[in-house]
Amino acid sequence: MALVTDQNKQFILNEFQGVTFNPNELDIEDTPLYDTVTLAQGQVAGPNTVSWFTNVRANTGKTLADTNMVRDSELAAPEMFSIRAIGIWFHSTMSLRDIEGIMRYLALQIVVGKKPKIEGPVWQFCAGGGISGFTTATSTSVYQNGIPSRESLCRLASPIVIPSNVNFSASLQGTNYTLQDTNGLRTTLIFRGLYAKGVQ
């Protein structure tokens, strides 16, 4: 956690693209914002079923391993987030067939307010984390979206700012894909950047 000082104030203000706030009253954290979606075999992955950050309240059963959001679709004042990198992680038990199906038929869309800010193919948004290595067990395979390294995240040339109390979401758009294999879908979307929170 870092309190804004004169030395980094201008950098912080630039990252939040002129959003009006007093940086001396906020903690600025280099911490991710993330959420997880899970679907069973036979369910359809598509625009109506894969939507991150929209279903995070306590009664969903999600834990900190699944999400660090506490409100559906928005950040409570004075919180704000400046997105600098985006990654989509697929659970290591997912089948290659289902991962490839999602990549073939669906794209990621991120909306802030009413405006789409990012649209692109799923494979573009490398996870930046996950299991890596080799095994001699021929029955064991791990498939991932990109190299498990923070440097492999999809980095943005210009930050996307999520202001306080503004609806935002991320979803898969395109042609519905029916999950074929036993483990279904478990996927986490992660935003890397600067998280502004009230000083406590």
Long-range contacts (C-beta under 8 A, 24 or more apart in sequence): 1-27, 1-29, 2-27, 2-28, 2-29, 2-30, 3-27, 3-28, 3-199, 4-28, 12-194, 12-196, 15-82, 15-84, 15-159, 15-161, 15-193, 15-194, 16-80, 16-82, 16-159, 16-161, 16-194, 16-196, 17-82, 17-159, 17-161, 19-80, 19-161, 19-163, 21-78, 21-80, 21-196, 23-196, 25-78, 25-198, 25-199, 26-78, 26-196, 26-197, 26-198, 26-199, 27-196, 27-197, 27-198, 27-199, 27-200, 28-194, 28-195, 28-196, 29-194, 29-195, 29-196, 29-197, 30-194, 30-195, 31-68, 31-195, 32-68, 32-190, 32-191, 32-192, 32-193, 32-195, 33-68, 33-69, 33-81, 33-83, 33-162, 33-190, 33-191, 33-193, 33-195, 34-67, 34-68, 34-188, 34-189, 34-190, 34-191, 35-62, 35-66, 35-67, 35-69, 35-188, 35-189, 36-62, 36-65, 36-66, 36-67, 36-186, 36-187, 36-188, 36-189, 37-185, 37-186, 37-187, 37-188, 37-189, 38-184, 38-185, 38-186, 39-179, 39-184, 39-185, 39-186, 40-179, 40-184, 41-179, 41-180, 41-181, 41-182, 41-183, 41-184, 42-178, 42-179, 42-184, 43-178, 43-179, 43-184, 43-185, 44-176, 44-177, 44-178, 44-179, 45-101, 45-102, 45-106, 45-172, 45-176, 45-177, 45-178, 45-179, 45-185, 46-106, 46-172, 46-174, 46-175, 46-176, 46-177, 47-171, 47-172, 47-173, 47-174, 47-176, 50-106, 50-171, 50-172, 50-185, 50-187, 51-169, 51-170, 51-171, 51-172, 52-169, 52-170, 52-171, 52-189, 53-168, 53-169, 53-170, 53-189, 54-169, 66-188, 73-167, 73-168, 73-169, 74-164, 74-165, 74-166, 74-167, 74-168, 75-162, 75-163, 75-164, 75-165, 75-166, 76-164, 76-165, 77-164, 77-165, 78-164, 78-196, 78-197, 78-198, 79-164, 79-195, 79-196, 79-197, 79-198, 80-161, 80-162, 80-163, 80-164, 80-195, 80-196, 81-161, 81-162, 81-191, 81-193, 81-194, 81-195, 81-196, 82-159, 82-160, 82-161, 82-162, 82-193, 82-194, 82-196, 83-110, 83-156, 83-159, 83-160, 83-161, 83-162, 83-191, 83-192, 83-193, 84-155, 84-156, 84-159, 84-192, 84-193, 84-194, 85-128, 85-153, 85-154, 85-155, 85-156, 85-191, 85-192, 85-193, 86-110, 86-118, 86-125, 86-153, 86-154, 86-156, 86-189, 86-190, 86-191, 86-192, 87-125, 87-126, 87-127, 87-128, 87-129, 87-145, 87-146, 87-153, 87-154, 87-189, 87-190, 87-192, 88-122, 88-125, 88-126, 88-127, 88-145, 88-187, 88-188, 88-189, 88-190, 89-127, 89-128, 89-129, 89-130, 89-144, 89-145, 89-187, 89-188, 89-189, 89-190, 90-127, 90-130, 90-143, 90-144, 90-145, 90-185, 90-186, 90-187, 91-183, 91-186, 91-187, 92-130, 92-131, 92-142, 92-143, 92-144, 93-183, 93-186, 94-143, 94-181, 94-183, 94-184, 94-185, 94-186, 94-187, 95-143, 95-180, 95-181, 95-182, 95-183, 96-141, 96-143, 97-180, 97-181, 98-177, 98-179, 98-180, 98-181, 98-184, 98-185, 99-143, 99-145, 101-177, 101-179, 101-180, 102-172, 102-177, 102-185, 103-145, 104-177, 105-174, 105-175, 105-176, 105-177, 106-172, 106-173, 106-174, 106-175, 106-177, 107-172, 107-173, 107-174, 108-170, 108-171, 108-172, 108-173, 108-189, 109-170, 109-171, 109-172, 109-173, 110-160, 110-168, 110-169, 110-170, 111-168, 111-169, 111-170, 111-171, 112-160, 112-161, 112-162, 112-163, 112-166, 112-167, 112-168, 113-166, 113-167, 113-168, 117-160, 118-156, 118-160, 119-173, 120-154, 122-172, 124-154, 125-153, 125-154, 126-152, 126-153, 126-154, 127-152, 127-153, 127-190, 128-152, 128-153, 128-190, 128-192, 129-190, 150-192, 153-190, 153-192, 159-193
